[in-house]
Amino acid sequence: MNKLTIRDIGVDGKRVLVRVDFNVPLDEETGAITDDSRIRATLPTIKYLIDRGAKVILCSHLGRPRGKVVEKLRLVVVAQRLSQLLGQPVEVAANCIGSEVKKAVEKLGEGDVLLLENIRFHPEEEENDASFARALARLADIYVNDAFGASHRAHASIAGVANYLPAVAGLLIEKELEVLGSILTNPAHPFAELAGGAKVSDKIGVLENIMDKVDCLLIGGGMAATFLKAKSYEVGTSLVEKDKLALAAKLMRDAAQRGVRLMLPVDVVVADTLSAESKVKAVSVEDIAPDWRIVDIGPQTISNFSEELRGCKTIFWNGPMGIYEMPQFAQGTKAMARLLAGLEATTIIGGGSTAEVVTEMKLTDKMTFVSTGGGASLRFLGGETLPGVEALLNKKA
């Protein structure tokens, strides 16, 4: 990674504004945090700064308040959890800019931590408003981006602040870029990508950019229907991106020309409706009825994918194999998670819903690396620049 990190600059006694990604899932009824993985992921950076006597000012978004104050999206519950993890109090500012926030920052002692209120309560955040970014910058001496999961957004607290403060990477972003970068530059072979999720359009960049690096490409999830349709299979009422059929056909041709094994499901689980009362059955991809829908990969496909992956040394997985939110359609996804957790290969999970599955199954520590960024990891692996990373100082500077 060619970006400066917190290890490359002096932070002792400095006011350090750290953009973190505390967009954690909350229980709809109680408001309690159901998964604190994103908070835990930033602890190395926060503790590094505390240990060096920095005055730590954290800012994050939570949910989608769309520029308005939403009481249930306040960050008090996040501060409470962070306080427990750090073993020291974490105060929450009443806002993220303004005179009251300035006073709260002035009261900070060395090693103290202050969490600003939800940054997206202000519409100027997502607009990357220069005045808003300057107001944030006035609170600190140094800016640190450790919010990899939001770094594909050109928002004020992600990219804008870097125009007004020395801007460096936190330890989480450093690790994300190094691990994800390694599978683009120097993966151990055989190297496989396991791709799922609903849409081909979400994965186009990665599929195209990684094609000349992988040995095999395994396609499941809803996106498999578009590939099967491109091969003239009947896919019933499954979601098909008709405008991506030509692209799917091209990707299959490209794989064949490059000697990449592109594997599609040979059987699928289909349902007549998407409900708890659905009729469900496993059928060959040649026998999908017009009024049924693909909801998961089938048992033979699970076996085929598993056999292929067992022979690989590097595996990147992004996207569930079915509609995993419904238990009866989650078997393929869970089978892949359990398989990867038991392999000696380098297993990298591409964030988003795939990371949620691995976390729910308590398999995180069985994987080599679980990314905190769904969209960010896909864009990075697709060869795109991330505004939040691009804005940071280069090492040569």
C-alpha atoms as one frame of an Amber mdcrd trajectory, in Angstrom:
protein
   0.000   0.000   0.000   1.433   3.361  -1.022  -0.558   5.461   1.443   0.743
   6.902   4.694  -0.725   5.364   7.861  -0.921   6.442  11.485   2.416   4.697
  12.000   4.079   7.178   9.646   3.174  10.390  11.465   3.404  11.805  14.961
   0.087  11.637  16.782   1.259  12.188  20.365  -0.967  14.741  22.068  -2.635
  15.667  18.768  -6.344  16.024  18.098  -7.078  13.193  15.671 -10.339  12.981
  13.734 -10.968   9.335  12.840 -13.650   8.372  10.333 -14.866   4.939  11.399
 -17.633   2.704  10.099 -19.924   2.059  13.039 -22.919   1.349  10.801 -23.838
  -1.681  12.883 -27.090  -3.657  12.635 -29.656  -2.882  15.334 -32.556  -4.931
  16.667 -35.728  -3.302  15.350 -37.596  -3.714  18.625 -34.948  -3.077  21.283
 -32.455  -0.939  19.372 -29.633  -3.144  20.685 -26.569  -3.881  18.556 -26.876
  -7.361  17.058 -23.352  -7.552  15.601 -20.451  -5.401  16.819 -17.894  -6.662
  14.274 -17.420  -3.247  12.690 -16.725  -1.675  16.077 -14.210  -4.372  16.973
 -12.483  -3.975  13.603 -11.468  -0.399  14.434 -10.108  -1.152  17.910  -6.449
  -1.511  16.809  -6.475   2.011  15.368  -8.288   3.558  18.330  -6.041   1.822
  20.870  -2.926   2.819  18.921  -3.964   6.475  19.202  -4.972   6.196  22.865
  -1.660   4.581  23.783   0.168   7.541  22.249  -1.829  10.155  24.082  -3.829
  11.387  21.118  -7.152  13.127  21.675  -9.398  10.836  19.681 -12.448  12.250
  17.899 -14.504   9.574  16.141 -17.137  10.200  13.498 -19.447   7.712  11.807
 -22.804   7.292  10.157 -25.496   4.874  11.266 -28.331   3.831   8.995 -29.892
   6.129   6.418 -31.352   9.170   8.179 -31.236  11.103   4.865 -30.009  14.381
   6.321 -32.449  14.528   9.239 -32.211  13.706  12.942 -33.668  10.241  13.545
 -33.779   9.424  17.257 -33.360   5.665  16.854 -30.191   6.260  14.814 -28.334
   8.217  17.479 -24.930   6.799  18.398 -25.367   6.464  22.176 -25.710   2.677
  21.981 -22.555   2.522  19.854 -20.611   4.632  22.357 -21.742   2.370  25.181
 -20.517  -0.726  23.365 -17.227   0.913  22.401 -16.720   2.007  26.002 -17.113
  -1.601  27.136 -14.619  -2.831  24.532 -12.037  -0.147  25.338 -12.486  -0.276
  29.089 -12.823   3.495  29.327 -15.638   6.047  28.947 -16.616   7.253  25.490
 -18.689  10.427  25.433 -21.124  11.250  22.629 -21.230  14.831  21.387 -24.646
  16.393  20.877 -23.790  17.075  17.232 -20.848  16.624  14.876 -20.091  20.318
  14.236 -20.766  23.582  16.015 -19.768  25.442  19.175 -20.916  22.745  21.599
 -18.859  20.121  19.799 -15.852  22.444  19.794 -16.158  22.828  23.573 -16.380
  19.045  24.020 -13.178  18.631  21.968 -11.391  21.302  24.025 -12.133  19.316
  27.191 -10.458  16.178  25.880  -7.356  15.016  27.688  -4.635  12.850  26.180
  -6.007   9.367  25.506  -9.641  10.471  25.779 -12.222   9.418  23.187 -15.176
  11.437  21.921 -17.758  10.110  19.455 -19.494  12.715  17.312 -23.215  12.317
  16.658 -24.398  10.572  13.469 -22.662  12.371  10.609 -25.556  11.715   8.222
 -27.979  13.774  10.310 -26.578  16.564   8.096 -27.426  16.475   4.367 -24.095
  18.208   3.696 -22.272  14.974   4.532 -23.483  13.004   1.527 -23.276  16.127
  -0.642 -19.555  16.402   0.204 -20.172  20.019   1.090 -16.887  21.939   1.406
 -18.068  24.150   4.294 -19.220  21.108   6.243 -15.903  19.347   5.616 -14.003
  22.441   6.801 -16.124  22.576   9.966 -15.186  18.985  10.747 -11.541  19.663
   9.963 -11.397  22.572  12.452 -11.921  20.082  15.270  -8.602  18.309  14.682
  -4.936  18.442  13.708  -4.866  15.138  11.778  -7.435  13.140   9.825  -7.445
   9.322   9.799  -9.704   7.257   7.570 -10.418   3.826   9.005 -13.878   3.397
   7.447 -13.095   1.029   4.603 -16.744   0.048   4.228 -17.648   3.658   3.359
 -14.528   4.593   1.394 -16.228   4.180  -1.976 -18.383   7.186  -1.058 -17.153
  10.698  -1.904 -18.698  12.176   1.244 -17.490  15.104   3.345 -16.168  12.992
   6.237 -14.618  10.467   3.852 -12.957  12.538   1.143 -13.732  16.201   1.840
 -11.928  16.543   5.185  -8.709  15.332   3.578  -8.535  18.642   1.693  -7.982
  20.517   4.944  -5.953  18.205   7.195  -2.989  15.842   6.836  -4.842  12.644
   5.911  -3.595   9.101   6.566  -4.963   5.565   6.737  -5.927   3.705   9.863
  -4.801   0.160  10.578  -8.046  -1.408   9.353  -7.878   0.266   5.951  -4.216
  -0.706   5.711  -5.104  -4.356   6.349  -8.074  -4.306   3.955  -5.999  -2.907
   1.087  -3.107  -5.281   1.705  -5.260  -8.431   1.896  -7.589  -7.565  -0.973
  -4.681  -6.247  -3.009  -2.789  -9.504  -2.542  -5.419 -11.525  -4.392  -5.075
  -9.199  -7.366  -1.288  -9.181  -7.421   0.028 -12.391  -5.896  -2.599 -15.051
  -5.078  -1.544 -18.609  -4.371  -2.871 -20.903  -7.091  -5.213 -22.553  -7.772
  -7.272 -19.413  -7.122 -11.085 -19.494  -7.149 -13.779 -16.867  -6.921 -17.109
 -17.969  -5.511 -19.644 -15.397  -6.701 -23.259 -15.146  -5.634 -25.824 -12.541
  -4.760 -28.843 -11.310  -6.661 -27.442  -9.421  -9.622 -24.691  -9.748 -12.205
 -24.589  -5.953 -12.416 -23.276  -5.744  -8.843 -20.329  -7.989  -9.711 -19.429
  -6.928 -13.261 -16.269  -5.048 -12.302 -14.877  -7.866 -10.170 -15.770 -10.602
 -12.652 -14.053  -8.767 -15.497 -11.040  -7.568 -13.505 -10.326 -10.888 -11.826
 -10.878 -13.100 -14.886  -7.214 -13.237 -15.865  -6.143 -13.975 -12.281  -8.405
 -16.871 -11.274  -8.231 -20.520 -12.226 -11.917 -21.132 -11.622 -15.061 -19.054
 -11.273 -18.065 -20.559  -9.496 -21.395 -18.770  -9.952 -24.381 -19.254  -7.664
 -27.068 -17.110  -6.108 -29.685 -15.172  -8.012 -27.125 -14.039 -10.559 -26.778
 -17.635 -11.769 -30.222 -17.323 -13.348 -28.928 -14.697 -15.774 -26.040 -16.967
 -16.788 -28.363 -19.965 -17.178 -30.773 -17.873 -19.249 -27.862 -16.794 -21.446
 -27.335 -20.500 -22.129 -31.022 -20.806 -23.120 -32.185 -22.635 -19.982 -35.713
 -22.092 -18.692 -35.374 -20.261 -15.328 -39.052 -19.758 -14.508 -39.872 -16.644
 -12.492 -36.268 -16.175 -11.318 -34.827 -12.679 -11.455 -33.054 -12.274 -14.781
 -31.222  -9.107 -15.820 -32.223  -9.120 -19.453 -29.848  -6.268 -20.265 -26.950
  -8.360 -18.900 -27.566 -11.538 -20.904 -25.050 -10.545 -23.568 -22.513  -9.704
 -20.863 -23.030 -13.078 -19.177 -22.480 -14.808 -22.530 -19.326 -12.745 -23.086
 -17.960 -13.604 -19.628 -18.481 -17.289 -20.336 -16.661 -16.944 -23.682 -13.823
 -15.019 -22.051 -13.447 -17.703 -19.398 -13.268 -20.428 -22.042 -10.678 -18.508
 -24.069  -8.492 -17.947 -20.996  -8.753 -21.491 -19.727 -10.739 -20.455 -16.641
 -13.175 -23.099 -15.395 -16.519 -21.314 -15.099 -18.934 -23.475 -13.143 -22.678
 -22.900 -13.042 -25.248 -24.823 -10.998 -26.228 -28.197 -12.446 -29.211 -28.386
 -10.096 -31.096 -25.794  -8.070 -33.649 -25.505  -5.312 -36.860 -23.956  -6.652
 -39.976 -22.636  -4.916 -43.438 -21.726  -6.108 -43.593 -18.661  -3.818 -41.282
 -16.758  -1.504 -42.905 -17.509   1.830 -42.607 -19.825   4.800 -45.355 -21.966
   3.250 -43.573 -22.329  -0.119 -43.457 -25.638  -1.905 -39.764 -26.393  -2.368
 -37.898 -28.988  -4.397 -34.486 -29.615  -5.945 -34.434 -30.042  -9.721 -31.924
 -30.226 -12.529 -31.347 -26.911 -14.315 -32.897 -28.634 -17.309 -36.189 -29.158
 -15.450 -37.111 -25.749 -14.035 -40.843 -25.157 -14.471 -42.018 -21.792 -15.902
 -43.913 -20.842 -12.735 -41.190 -21.747 -10.221 -38.244 -19.644  -9.035 -34.618
 -20.476  -8.243 -33.986 -19.865  -4.535 -30.746 -21.776  -3.832 -28.142 -24.054
  -5.376 -28.968 -27.764  -5.312 -27.230 -30.679  -3.535 -25.258 -31.834  -6.599
 -24.028 -28.287  -7.185 -22.985 -28.040  -3.542 -21.007 -31.243  -4.063 -19.457
 -29.994  -7.329 -18.514 -26.605  -5.902 -17.094 -28.228  -2.764 -14.913 -30.613
  -4.748 -13.543 -27.742  -6.824 -12.846 -25.509  -3.822 -11.099 -28.234  -1.850
  -8.365 -28.200  -4.472  -7.764 -24.438  -4.268  -5.181 -22.493  -2.288  -6.891
 -19.088  -2.487 -10.653 -18.480  -2.412 -12.495 -15.161  -2.602 -16.212 -15.371
  -1.780 -18.756 -12.629  -2.262 -22.509 -13.153  -2.396 -24.824 -15.807  -0.935
 -25.803 -18.872  -2.925 -29.529 -18.352  -2.409 -32.110 -16.246  -0.596 -30.304
 -16.866   2.675 -32.562 -14.539   4.696 -35.181 -17.319   4.542 -33.892 -20.409
   6.406 -35.338 -22.917   3.948 -33.348 -21.261   1.130 -30.050 -20.899   3.026
 -28.624 -24.404   2.809 -26.282 -23.743  -0.118 -24.877 -20.605   1.476 -24.338
 -22.313   4.816 -22.704 -25.301   3.140 -20.190 -23.032   1.381 -19.455 -21.181
   4.641 -18.837 -24.405   6.542 -16.670 -25.739   3.718 -14.445 -22.648   3.553
 -14.128 -22.579   7.337 -12.616 -26.058   7.271 -10.089 -25.515   4.477  -6.397
 -24.785   4.904  -6.541 -22.383   1.951  -6.446 -18.602   2.152 -10.149 -17.726
   2.447 -11.214 -14.117   1.958 -14.811 -13.040   2.528 -15.875  -9.980   0.555
 -17.952  -8.179   3.169 -21.623  -7.262   2.953 -24.193 -10.052   3.257 -21.507
 -12.734   2.920 -19.731 -11.377   6.000 -23.069 -11.300   7.825 -23.599 -15.006
   7.100 -20.127 -15.931   8.321 -20.600 -13.838  11.458 -24.047 -15.295  12.194
 -22.589 -18.789  11.880 -19.720 -17.826  14.216 -17.130 -18.781  11.601 -15.294
 -15.460  11.338 -12.202 -16.735  13.147 -12.101 -19.746  10.816 -11.592 -17.524
   7.755  -8.305 -15.913   6.780  -9.920 -12.492   6.418 -13.437 -11.084   6.508
 -13.676  -7.685   4.839 -15.756  -4.944   6.458 -16.667  -3.469   3.089 -19.223
  -4.961   0.717 -19.514  -2.298  -1.966 -16.037  -0.954  -1.225 -14.364  -4.339
  -1.606 -16.206  -5.020  -4.868 -15.194  -1.688  -6.333 -11.589  -2.097  -5.224
 -11.364  -5.598  -6.699 -13.082  -4.282  -9.797 -10.128  -1.960 -10.357 -11.907
   1.234  -9.352 -10.330   3.902  -7.165 -11.962   4.543  -3.803 -12.438   8.278
  -3.030 -11.693   7.727   0.658  -8.380   6.056  -0.126  -7.436   8.287  -3.042
  -7.682  11.335  -0.757  -4.986  10.056   1.636  -1.358  11.132   1.474   0.978
   8.964  -0.575   4.098   7.602   1.061   6.323   9.365  -1.441   4.801  12.654
  -0.275
